[in-house]
Amino acid sequence: EEARRTGIAYNKQDTYEGVDAFALPLYDKNDLVATVAVSWPSGRVAPGQEEALALRCLNLLREKGCARPGSTPAPLDTSRSFVAH
């Protein structure tokens, strides 16, 4: 639900130990056509920077018209993780 609302899914070692990631959906108009995932070794990105990276990527998608209309990113909730499949 959080990922649908914000347009960003976070994965904090939920799928693979030692790997963090975020994923962003790609839209063509209102149709979901693909997902972009960015991953890195846990600990490589400073705490709090994953949100900044995800927001920069989401803003790029918005500039290209590939983000879901109306998605509003929320601050990263570090107490939970979201797995994008």
N, C-alpha and C positions, 0 to 999 in steps of 0.2 A: 504494500500500500504506500509506504514512504517513497519507494523508488518511482512509483507511478505519479505521485504528487509532485516530486521534485525534479524528475527527469534524470536522476543519477542513482545508480545502484553501487553500493560499496561492498567490498569483500575483504574482510580482515582475517586472512588465513582460514576462512571457512571451508574452502575447497581443497587447497593445498597448504600444508604446513610450510611456513617460511615465505609465503607469497601473498602480497596485498594487491588489490586491484580496484578499479572502478569501471563501470560500463555506462554507456550512453546510447539511447535508441536513436536511429536515423529515420526520419520521416520524409515521405514525398507527399506533399500536401498533408492530409490526415492519415495516410496509410503508412504503417510501420513497414520498412523495407529491409532494415539491417540493424546490427548493434556493433558499436565500437567499444572494445575493451582495452584498457591500458593496465599492465601489471608490472610489478617490480619486486625485488627481494625485500622482505620485511626489514624495516630498520634503515633502508636506503634513503627513503624520503623522510624528512624531519616531521615530527608530529604536527598536525594542523596543515601541512603543505599539500596533503592529498586533496583536501577540499579546494584549495586555491587552484591546483592543476585541473581538477574536474570542472570547476566553474569556467576556467579559461577555455577548455575544450567545448563546453556547452555554449559559451558565447560565440565561439567560432562557428558552431553548427547553426546558431541563430542567425548569424550574419549571412550564411549561405542558404538560409531558409529550410534547414533540415532538422530543426528542433520542433518538438510538439508545440503547437500554438498554445499559449497560456501556461506553459510549465514555469513554475517559480521555484528555483533552487532554495532549499532550506540549509541552514548550517549543518555541518556534519555532526551527527549524534554519535559520539565515540563510545557510548555504552552499548550500541547495537551494531550489527553488521547486516548487510543485505547481499544476497547472492543473486546474481543475474544469470539466468539459464537461457 
